Amino acid sequence: MIGKAYPFRQKAALAALLALPLLAGCAHQAAGTISHAPDAPGFLLGLWHGFIFPVAWVISLFDPAVAIYAVPNNGGWYDFGYFVGIVFFGVGARKTQRVTRTVYVDRWGGRGTVIDQ
């Protein structure tokens, strides 16, 4: 039933799933961006850079000497730290606000006993 109701969505999802591996196959990392030197930024600096990302991004709009991502870095560990810094400690870590509403339902529909005082 769902397939007949939304044929365009299924075709679009299938096209996206087929295009994703093709696009991912084009991605590569330049050899000059990864450094195995002992002083290359690693996980902890990636964590710090992810945490200060919002402030660094605003400053980078006005000062070209400030970057939001360290290049060269040691590769995957820096990227993982950057991701964790943004998602868990930085911008993505804010608590969601729960909206609670109290709804009073008049079960009698306005009909009831009127008490005169």
N, C-alpha and C positions, 0 to 999 in steps of 0.2 A: 504494500500500500504506500509506503513512504517513497519507494523508488518511482512510482507512477506520479506522485504528487509533486516531486521536486527533481525532474530529470536534469535541469540545468545545474543544480547544485552538485549532483553526482558527477557530471562531466567536468565541472570546474575543479572539484576536489581531485579527480583522477588526473587532470592536466597538471595541477599543482604538484601532486606526488611524483609524476613522471619528470617534471621540470626540475625538481629539487636536486636529484642526483647529478643532473647535467650541470646545474649551476655550481654545485659543490665541487665537481671535478675541475672546474676552472680556478678554484681558489688555491693559492699557494703562498708560502711565506718566504719573503726575500731572505737570502742567506745573511745579509748585512744587519738584519734586525735582531738576530739571536747572538748572544755573546756568552761564552763559557768562562769568561774571566771571573776571578773570585769577587771582584767588586761590582759585578753586574747586578742590577736590581732583581731580587728574587721574590719569594712568597710574601715576606713581611713588608717589604716596600710596596708590593702590589696591593696588599691589604690596606696600607696607609693611603696610597693614592686613590683607591676605590672609596675609602671613607671620606676623603676631602674632595672628591670629585665635584660636588655642586659648587663649592667655593672656587676651586681651581678653574672650573669652566667659565664662571662669571668673570674672573680675573683675566682669563685667556682671551676674552673678547676685547679687552682694552690693552693688554700688554702682550705683544707677540713673543716675548721671551719666556712666558709661562706656558707649559704644556700640561695636558691632562693625562698623558700616557708616556711612560719612560721608554725610549728607544735608544740604544739597544737594551734588551733585557734578557733574562735567561730562558725565556720561552714559556712553556706550559705552566710552570709554577707561578710565575709572575701573573700570567693571565688568570689563573685560578684565584690567586689572592685578590686581584683587582675585582673579579666577579663577586667574591665573598664580601669584600669591602663595600661594594655598592649595594648588593642585595640584602645582606644581613645586618650590616652596621651603618650604612649610609642612607641613601634616599629610600631604598626599598624596605627599610626596617621600621618605618613609622607604624604605630599601632593603628589598626582600623577602629573607627568609632562605631560603636553599636548604637543604632537608632532604635530606641524603644518608644513605642506609643501605647498609651492606655486608651482603649476604645470602650466606651460605655454604651451598652446596647439597652435600649428601652424594650424589654421583652413584652410589655403590654401594649406597645404601639400607642402610647399616649392615653390609653384607657385605664382607668383605675378608680379607686375610691377617692373622692375629693373630701377632705376633712376641713370643715369651716372652723375657724377659730373664733 
